[in-house]
Amino acid sequence: MSSTPVEDGRRVRHQARDAVVLMTFSAVVSVGAALTVVLLTHLGR
């Protein structure tokens, strides 16, 4: 089964979008965790 260049381009764009979504999610979770630690540390004083 062969794929056309258009299908390959769509697949690459889809994978790139998925990668950006994953990186964004990871960054948001990381920043949220860091802020939670800072807040808990501040409240624990």
Sequence and secondary structure as in RCSB ss.txt:
>XXXX:A:sequence
MSSTPVEDGRRVRHQARDAVVLMTFSAVVSVGAALTVVLLTHLGR
>XXXX:A:secstr
    HHHHHHHHHHHHHHHHHHHHHHHHHHHHHHHHHHHHHHHT 
